[in-house]
Amino acid sequence: MHSLSKSRLIPKDLFRSSKSLGGSHFELLVVRRGLQLSGVELSGPNPIINSINRRNRYHNKIVGSDTANSKVTEDLKPREQLKKAYEDALTYCRSKKLPEDVDPQAVFACNRLNLRDVDVFGFDYDYTLACYRPELEQLIYDLGRQVLINSFKYPREIEDLDYNRNFAVRGLHYDIQKGLLLKVDSFMQIQLGCVYRGLTQLPDDEVLAMYGSRKIPVNYIEAPVRNKNESPNMVQLADLFSLPEMNLLCNVTEFLHNNGIDFCPESLFRDIKDSVQSIHPTMHQIVSKQPENYLDIDPLLREYLSVLKDAGKKLFLITNSPYHFVDRGLCYILGEDWTDFFDVTIVSARKPHFFSAERTPFRLYDPHIDARLWDRVTSFEPGKIYYGGNVKQFQAITGWKGEKVLYFGDHPYTDLADVTLHHGWRTGAIIRELAHEIETLNSPDFKYTMNWLQFMTSLLESYQDLDDASCDDVIREWQQERNKIRKSTKRIFNNQFGSMFRTHMNPTFFSKRLFRFADIYTSSVTNLLKYSVRHTFYPRRGALPHEYRSWFN
């Protein structure tokens, strides 16, 4: 049996360079080198096993079957036949051509979207038009920690707790009642091995004892909050601003536990949330004074907005951030004439309330006197700044409605959910972490490993019901090898929580919501420069569990 190497996920010699070994080249290799596949007809309704069977039969047809050898194979005991099946799978896996690389700057479709039908393009600001450097996360963490010490009187020793931006990933859930940070999949199942109290991973048996099973009831994970003073059972930390908050929460929890200090998890959560929210005005001032320390300039952003304007598209900006913060950022990113790009500019919008409220009026904002004027807003003018408002009035004034509007934002709920569910806008999600995830997927070692993981799963699917005690230890070895591979592939993305898009087998809870609320998603708005303004994005047609897999190979 081959086992995992400590130095890489799967020993690379198991997966010889396969560019010349796929398809018909594999049969030529069989003939030229006289490779003997076992001759055992593997069983089970499994596409990989069926592929091996087809290649075995092709080999026998081309080079002829050796009757004596076949007789020996047939006489093998079940245990030896399992080992032969493993070696056959390994031989075939070596021959499989690795998947082509995925473009990290591509745009991916969850739903068909024809840009010809879109007349109006809207944008959020933070993490959509503005791309922040890691220094911003550090700043939020440091400022929040100081408020926790100075205003909430937490022990001054927490000043020594450093920010670790590699600890958590976006989309995790925090159980406010139990004080746990955990990863949940699209079926609301806990991914075991991804549950932390503070910085300490909880054993699987302790997690199962606390929750009763891996599956979290919907009325626990999505329990409605009856009033603003009541905390939900769980919250999902779905935007990039939440990363420093998660880190501070876990660091302080770890400190209190290690020092034997009793605390209420819900109170700690509220204190840290209030601390982080309270520092936003200070953070805005610091970033506005030195945008070069906290913002990256995308050199293609001005070009992309110009392409849209030249194509006759209307553009608008709706952001929760205050005017002076947005102004200093966009002056740095786009130039002093940034307002010329937008037909409507709305700040301090209070999303998602903006998309559900009906009575909050728009106010004309005068940046020269830093005041909201009392004039009734009945029309929008380019270059003017508008404050607050609501989407119902926005649509009534502009006439921009339904599928003619495409809105980009980084937060699946705050930015995208209401506009697609209740107003029929088309939506685009900007997921900055996507480029890193794809670059990881493109690594040859990862591709080799995922190929072999599929083969291991297919072997287990096909042979798990063998009624022969002599095979039990072989099946256990396969299961152990598969589990080791699964844990290794998780750690490639993030050592604690793995990929933000996947658990071992299922999409994450974050992915499920992303795919529901976003028509397209990508790592940057300027990735759309790769496509014309007439381009149609088509979702990938994947095989449903009951459909023929061969349709989609």
N, C-alpha and C positions, 0 to 999 in steps of 0.2 A: 504494500500500500504506500502510496506517496502521501506525505504529510506537508503541512505548511512550513515554510522556511521562516526563520526569525528575521532574515535580512530583507525579505520582500513578501508580498501577499501570497503569491504562488511562485515556486521556482521557475525562472524564466525558461530553463531548458525543457520544461514540460510543454512550452508553447513556442516552438520554433517559428521564426518569421514565416507568416502564412500567406503573404501576398501572392505567391506562386502556387499555393497548395489548395486553393478553393475550387469548388466546382469540378469540372472535368479534369483539372490538373491533378486532383487527388487520385483518380482512377489510374492515370499515367504513372503516378508514383507507385501505386500498388503493383502494376505490371513490371516496371523497371527494377524496382528494388525487391520484388517478391515478398512484400509485407504480408504476413498471414494474419488476417482478422480471424477471430476465434472460430467462426462457422456456427456459433451458437445463435439460434433465432431468438433474440431477446423478446420479451413479452410486455404487454401493457399498451394502452391507447395513449401513447406519448410521442410527440413530434420528433424529439431528439432520438429516442429509441428507434422510431420508425426510420429515421434517416440512416442510422447505423445499419439497420436491417437491409435497407435498400442498397447500401454500399457493399455490405457483405455478399448479397446476392449478385451484384454486378461483378465483384471480384471473382466469385465462383464461376460465373458465365465466361469471363475473359480468360482467366488462367486455369480454369478447371478445378474441380474439387478433388482432393486426395481422399479416397474412400477410407483408407486406413486411418488417416488423421481425423476424418469426420467421426469414425467409429470410436476413436479415443475420446473425442470431445463429448460425444453422446454418453460415454461411460463415466464422465466426470461426475463427482458427487455435487449436490447443490451448493455446498460451500465453495468448491473450486469453480463452479460455474459463475458464482457471484464475483469472484476475483477476476475471472475472464471478462465478465461484463464490464467491470471497472476498467480493466486495461484496454478494452475495446473503446470505451467512452473516452479514455485518455488519448488514445491514438487518433480518434476522430476529432477530438477537441484541438489537438495540435494542428490539424489540417484546416480548421475553420478560419476563414478570412476575418480579420478584425473589422468591426464597424468603422465606417468613415467618421472622421472628426466632425463634431458639430461646431458651427460658427458661433463663437461667444457673442458676436455683435448682431446675430440674427434676430428677427421678430417672429414670435411664435403665436399661433392662433388657437384659441379655445373655441371660437365661433367664427363662422364665415364673415369677413368684413371687406366690403368693396369701397376703397377710398374715393371712387368716383361719386359715391352717394353722399359723401361728407362735405358739407359746405363750411362748417364752423369747427375750429380746433380750440379746445380749452386746456388750460394747464394749471396745476398746483405749483407752488413755489418750492417749498422745502423738499429736498431729495427727489425733485422732479426736474425743475429747471436748475436748481442749485444743488451742486454736488459737494458735500462737506468732507473735509479731511478728518482723520482719526482724532486730531487735536480737539475737535468740538465735543466728542464723546468724553474725553478726558476733562474738559472744562465743565461740562454738565455734572460729571461725577464729583469733581472737587468742590464746586459750588454747593451742590446738594449735601455733601458730607459736612460742610461747614455750617449750614443751616441746621442740620440734625444735631450738631454739637452745641451751637450757640443759642438756638431758639427752643429746641426740644430737650436740651440738657442730657444728651446721651454721653457716655463716658468719653473723655478726651482721647483715650487710647485708640479709638477708631480712626483718628487722624493718620495713623500708621498703616491703615488698610489700603493697599494699592489697587488701582483699577486694572483689571485683566480683560482686555477687549476680546480675547479668544475663548473666554469661558462659556458664553451663551450664544445662541442664535435667535434670530427673529422668529416669532410665531409660537413660542412656548406658552404653556399655561402656568399660572401661579394659583395654587390652592390657598386662598386667603385663610380658610379655617384651620388647615393643617400646617401651613407654613412650608409648602413644598413647591419646588419648580419642576415641571415635568413636561414630557413630550407626548402628544396625543395624536393618533392617526385619524384618517377620514371616517372611520367607523366608531370613533370616540373610545378607542382602546388605548391603554397606556403602553408605551414602548418600555418594556422592562430593561433595566440598565441605564435608563435616562430619567431617573427620579432622584432629585437632590434636596436634602435639607441643608441649607447653607451651601458649603462647598463639598459636602460629603455625600457620596452616592449611597442610597439606601439599598440594602439587600432585597432581592426579589420577593422573598418570603415575607419580609416586613411590609412591603408595598401591598402585597395581596391580602395580608391580614388587615391592613387599614382600609382598603377599598372593597374587600370581599371578592373581587375578581379584577381582571384586566379592563373590563368594559365599564365605563363611567355612565351612569344613567343620564339621559338628556335633561331631566329636571334638576340635576345637580350641576352639570357643566354649563347649562344655559338658563339657569333659574332667573325669572324676572325679578327686578328690584322694585319694590313698591314705593320707596321714597328715597330721596337723595342722601339721607343720613344712614341708610342701610347698605351694607356691603354685600356684594354677590358672593356665592361660594367660590367661584373661580373667575379669573380674568385672563384674557389672552393678550400677550404683549406683542402687538402686531406691527409696530413701526420702529424705525431705526433709533428714534429718540428714546425708546424704552430700553435699549441695551445698557446704558449706564445706570438706569434705575434698577434693572434686574441685578446688575453686578453689585451695586451698593446694598441691595436687599440681601443677597446671598452672603456678602462679606460680613455684614452686621449680624446676621443670623448665626453664622459660624463663630464669630467672636463671642456672642452671648452664650452659646452652647458650651464652647470650650472653657469659658470662665464661670460656668455654673450659675449664670444669671437668669432667673426666671422671667419670662415675658409672654405677652399675649400676641400670637402671630398676626391677628387682625389689626391690633394697635400699631405694631411695627410697620405693617404694610401701609396703613393710613399715614403714619408719620413720614415715611420715606416718600410716598407719593406727594404729600403736601409740600415736603421740602423741595423736591425736584420741580414741581409746578411753580413754586414761589420764586425760583431763581431765574425764570425766563426773562423778565425785564433786565436784570443784570447781564445775563448772557447776551441778550440782544445788543446792549450797549457795547460790550467788549468786542463782539464780532463786528459790529458796525464801524468801530474805530480802526480795527486791523483785519479787514476781510481777507487779506492775502495770507494770514496765518490759519484761516479756518475754511476757506473756499478754494476749490479747484476750478480752473477755467476750462471749459470744454470749447476748444477752438472752432468746433463745427456748429455750435448752437446758433450763432448769429446767421450763419449760412442757411441752416434749416428753416428758421423763422422767415428768412427772406424768400426762400423757395415757396413757402406756403403763401406769403403775401403776393408774390409775383404770379401765382396760379389763381389769384382772385379769392383766396380763402379768407374768412373772417377769423380773428384770433381774440381770445379773452384770457384773463388771469383771474382766478379765484383762490385766495389764500387766507389762512387763519392768521398769518403773521402780520404785525403792524407795519404801517407804511415806511417809517424811517429805516427799519431793518431790511425790508424788501428793496427799498431804493438804494441803499448803500451796497447791497449784494449784487443787484442787477447792474448798477453803474460799473462795478468791478468786473462782472462777467460779460456784459453786453456793450457797455458804454453809456455815456450820459444821455443818449437819445433812446434809451430802452423803451420808454412809454410809446414811442412811435410805432412799435411793432404790434401793439394791442389796441383793438377797437373798444374794449371795455376792460378796466382794471378795478378789481374789487379786493380790498384788504380787510383784515379783522372780520372775516365772514362767519366765524363760529360754526364751521362744519363739524359734525353732520347736521346740526340744528338748521343750518342754512337750507338744506335740502328737504326739510320736513316742516319748517315753520311757514306760516302764511301771513303773519301780521307784522313781523319785524321790518320796518321801513329802511330803504336805502337813505344814506346821508351823503351829501357831497362833502368831501374832505378837502380842506385848504391847507396844503403843506407849509405855506409861508407863515401862517399864524398858528399852525398845529391845532386846528379846530374843526369840528364837524358843524357844517352850516345847517340852518333850519329850513332852507328852501325845499319845497316838495320836488322830488326827483321823478320826472315823467319821461326823460330820455337820457341816453348815455352819449357822451362825447369822447372821442379819442383824446388822449392826453390828460383827461380829468381822472381824479381818484375818487372812488366811491367806497363807502364804509358800510359794513353790515348787510342788511337786506335779506332776501329769501329768493329761492329759485322760481317760485310761482310768479312773482313780480318781474324777475329777470326775464323769464320767457315771454311774459305779456308785453314788456317794453321792446324786446329785440325781435320777437317772432321766431327765435331759434329754438326749435323743439325736436324731440324724438330722434330718429336715426340720422338726421342731418348734422347732429352734434357728436363729436368725438372728444371725450375729456380724459386727460392723463393725470394720474396721481400715483403716489407710492403706497397708500394705505387702502387695502381692499375694502375696509368697512367705512371709514370716515370719508374717503374720496369717491368710492366707486359704487357701493352697494345701493344706496337710495336712488342715485341717478339712473341706474340701469333697471332696478326693480320697479320703481314708481314713475319714472319720467321717460323711460325708453331711450335714453342717450346711449350711444356706443362708448365703450370704455377701454382704456389702455393702462396697464399697470407697469410702473417703472420699478424694477426689482434690481437694485444695485448689486446684490450678492450673486445674481444669476451668472455673471461672467466668470466669477471664481468657481462656481459649481460646475460650469461647463468645462472650464480648463482642467478641472480635476477629472471629470468624466472622460476627457480626451487622452489622458495619460495611458500609454501602452500597458503598464502594469495593471491599471484599473480595468481596462478592457479584457486583458487575459483573465483576471480574477473573476469578473462577472460572467464570462463565457463558462469557466469551469464551475462556478456556482450553479448555473443553469443545468449543467450536466449532472452535478451531484443531486440536485433536486429531482431531475428526471429519473435517475437511478432509484432514489428513495420512493418516488411515486410508483414505480413499476414493480419493485421487489419487496415493499414493506409488509405485504400480507403472506409471504412465504411461510408455510406451516412446517418449518424444520428448525429444531432447536440449534442445530449446528451452525445455522446462519445468523443467529441472533447477535453474536459479537461482531460480525462483519457489518451488519446493519447499524449497530451502535457506533462503530468506527466511522462509518459514513456520516452519521448524524453529528458526531463530534467534529469531524472535519468541516462539515457544512456550517456548523455554529461558529467555529473559529474563523472561517472566511467571512461570515456575516459581521462578526464583531470587528474584524480588521477593516472591512470596507466602511463601516460606520465611522471609525476613528480618522479616516483619511480626510473627511470634511470638517469634523470638529470632534475633539477627543472626548468630550462629555456627551454631546447630543446628536452628533452626526449631521446629516443633510437637513436643511430646513424644508426640503420638498418631499422627502421620503422617510418612512420608517423602513424596516427590513423589507417588507413586501408591499405595503400600501402607501398611497400618498399621505402626507401629513394633513392634519386638520387645517393648517394654513393653506396648503395646496388646494384642498377641496374648495375653500372659500375663494381663493384666487381664481380658479378655473370657473367658478360659478359667476363671479362678478366682473371678470375682465374678458373682453372679446379678444384682445391681444395682450402680450406681455413681452418685455424686453429689458435690457439692462440700462438703456439710456434712450432718451427721446431722439437723439441725433442718429441712432441706428436706423431710423426711418429714411435717412438720406440714401440708403442703399436701394430704396424702392421708389418708383415714380408715384406721383399723386393720383395715378389711375390704377394702382396695383390692387389686386384682390388677394387677401390672405385666406387660405383654406386650412381648416383644422385637419390634423392627421386622422385618417380613419383607422381606428384600432380594432382588433378582434374582440368581440364580446365573448364571454366564457363559453357560450353555446355555439359559436360560429366556427367554420372551418378555418384553421390557422393558416392553411396554405394560401388563402385569399390575400393574406397580408404579409407573406414572407418576402 
